[in-house]
């Protein structure tokens, strides 16, 4: 159950795990909208998120197994460093494929979450997922603890932020030391909770 820092060659496996885990996630359904081809559109968006982490030299985490990757997470450094020009090209190509309305919804979600930014230097858990076939084995906990360890080992980071759009996840993350720093209802469609865990919780 060891969590590994993954490289570029593992990108397709990370995309696969996260697409499965986030298939019915409220914000994904809302951003991508009612257009046909949801599964392909989800893969396009998640591929962009994964690519961004790689091009910004941030983190892909995962738990490999004999049958392939069973859990994965994306971790970023908000406000640290700059995006390479290549990423801007990929971003525009992604939104050209997904459409202007999807981009507007995504940006409005981002603006709502940004109101609760944590001022101190920190890491952000962008996505975390476990394959359905591997649920109940403690993989989510292991990956989450690996994220906490990344932050604790970074001399500039004070903790980890995340957002969740599933209410039952709030108490789950509170169990791991997170606190809600703000919440917002997005377009009457769903609520997002922004949470922060200080490294002092260790």
C-alpha positions in Angstrom: 0.0 0.0 0.0 3.0 2.3 -0.5 2.2 5.7 -2.1 4.5 6.7 -4.9 5.3 10.0 -6.5 4.6 9.3 -10.2 6.1 10.6 -13.4 4.9 11.7 -16.8 4.7 8.1 -18.0 2.0 7.4 -15.4 -0.3 10.2 -16.6 -2.8 8.0 -18.5 -3.2 5.7 -15.5 -3.8 8.7 -13.2 -6.4 10.1 -15.6 -8.1 6.7 -15.7 -8.3 6.5 -11.9 -9.6 10.0 -11.5 -12.1 9.8 -14.3 -13.6 6.7 -12.6 -13.6 8.3 -9.2 -15.1 11.7 -10.3 -17.6 10.3 -12.9 -20.6 11.5 -11.0 -19.0 14.2 -8.9 -21.3 17.3 -8.7 -18.8 19.9 -10.0 -17.8 17.8 -13.0 -21.4 17.2 -14.0 -22.1 20.9 -13.6 -19.0 22.2 -15.4 -19.3 19.8 -18.4 -23.0 20.3 -18.7 -25.7 18.3 -20.5 -23.9 18.0 -23.8 -23.5 14.6 -25.4 -20.3 12.6 -24.9 -19.9 13.3 -21.1 -17.3 10.5 -20.6 -15.0 11.8 -23.3 -15.5 15.4 -22.1 -14.6 14.3 -18.6 -11.4 12.6 -19.8 -10.5 15.8 -21.7 -10.9 17.9 -18.6 -9.1 15.5 -16.2 -6.3 15.1 -18.7 -5.8 18.9 -18.6 -5.7 18.9 -14.8 -3.1 16.1 -14.8 -1.0 17.7 -17.5 -1.0 21.0 -15.6 0.6 19.3 -12.6 3.3 17.7 -14.7 4.1 20.8 -16.6 4.3 22.9 -13.4 6.5 20.3 -11.8 4.0 19.6 -9.1 2.8 16.2 -7.8 1.1 13.1 -9.1 0.7 10.5 -6.3 -0.5 7.0 -6.7 -0.7 3.5 -5.4 0.5 0.9 -8.0 -0.7 -2.7 -7.8 -0.3 -5.7 -10.0 -3.4 -4.9 -11.9 -2.5 -1.2 -12.4 -2.9 2.0 -10.5 -5.6 1.8 -7.8 -5.5 5.3 -6.2 -4.2 8.7 -7.3 -4.0 12.3 -6.3 -3.0 15.6 -7.8 -1.2 18.2 -5.5 -0.3 21.7 -6.5 1.5 24.8 -5.0 -0.9 27.7 -5.3 0.8 30.9 -6.3 4.3 29.3 -6.5 6.1 29.4 -9.8 4.8 30.2 -13.2 3.0 28.2 -15.8 5.1 27.3 -18.9 3.8 28.7 -22.2 3.0 25.2 -23.3 0.4 24.9 -20.6 -1.4 28.0 -21.9 -1.7 26.4 -25.3 -3.1 23.2 -23.9 -5.5 25.2 -21.7 -6.9 27.1 -24.7 -7.2 23.9 -26.7 -9.0 22.1 -23.9 -11.6 24.8 -23.5 -12.0 25.2 -27.3 -12.9 21.5 -27.3 -15.2 21.7 -24.2 -16.9 24.9 -25.2 -17.3 28.5 -23.9 -20.2 27.6 -21.6 -18.2 24.9 -19.8 -15.3 27.3 -19.4 -17.5 30.0 -17.9 -19.0 27.5 -15.4 -15.5 26.4 -14.4 -14.2 29.9 -14.0 -17.3 30.9 -11.9 -16.6 27.9 -9.7 -13.0 28.9 -9.3 -14.0 32.5 -8.5 -16.3 31.3 -5.7 -13.6 29.0 -4.2 -11.0 31.8 -4.4 -12.9 33.9 -1.9 -11.7 31.5 0.8 -8.0 31.5 -0.2 -5.7 30.7 2.7 -3.1 33.4 2.9 -0.2 31.4 4.2 2.0 29.3 1.8 0.4 25.9 1.5 -0.2 22.9 -0.8 -3.5 22.2 -2.4 -5.1 18.8 -2.9 -6.7 19.2 -6.3 -8.1 15.7 -6.7 -8.0 12.3 -4.9 -9.6 9.1 -6.0 -9.7 5.4 -5.4 -10.9 2.8 -7.9 -14.3 1.3 -6.9 -12.7 -2.2 -7.0 -10.2 -1.1 -4.3 -12.6 0.7 -1.9 -12.4 -0.2 1.7 -8.7 -1.0 1.8 -7.5 2.2 3.4 -6.0 3.5 0.1 -7.6 6.9 0.4 -6.2 7.4 3.9 -2.7 6.4 2.8 -2.8 8.8 -0.1 -4.1 11.6 2.1 -1.4 11.0 4.6 1.2 11.1 1.9 -0.1 14.5 0.9 0.2 15.7 4.5 3.8 14.4 4.5 4.6 16.3 1.4 3.4 19.5 3.0 5.2 18.8 6.3 8.5 18.2 4.4 8.2 21.4 2.4 9.8 24.2 4.4 7.6 26.8 2.9 4.2 25.1 3.3 2.1 25.5 6.4 -0.5 23.0 5.5 -3.0 21.6 2.9 -6.2 23.0 1.4 -8.9 21.2 -0.5 -12.5 21.7 -1.6 -15.2 19.1 -1.6 -18.7 19.2 -3.1 -20.0 16.2 -1.2 -21.4 17.1 2.2 -20.5 13.7 3.7 -16.9 14.3 2.9 -16.7 17.3 5.2 -16.9 15.2 8.4 -14.5 12.7 6.8 -11.8 15.4 6.3 -12.5 16.9 9.7 -11.5 13.5 11.1 -8.1 14.0 9.4 -7.7 17.5 11.0 -9.2 19.8 8.4 -11.4 22.7 9.2 -13.9 24.5 7.0 -12.7 28.0 6.1 -15.7 28.8 3.9 -18.6 27.4 1.8 -20.6 28.6 -1.2 -23.6 27.4 -3.2 -22.8 27.4 -6.9 -25.6 28.4 -9.3 -28.2 26.7 -6.9 -26.7 23.4 -8.2 -24.4 22.3 -5.4 -22.4 23.5 -2.4 -18.6 23.6 -2.2 -16.7 23.5 1.1 -13.2 24.8 1.3 -11.1 23.2 4.0 -7.6 23.7 5.5 -5.4 21.4 7.6 -2.4 23.0 9.3 0.8 21.0 9.5 0.6 21.6 13.2 -2.1 18.9 13.3 0.6 16.3 12.9 
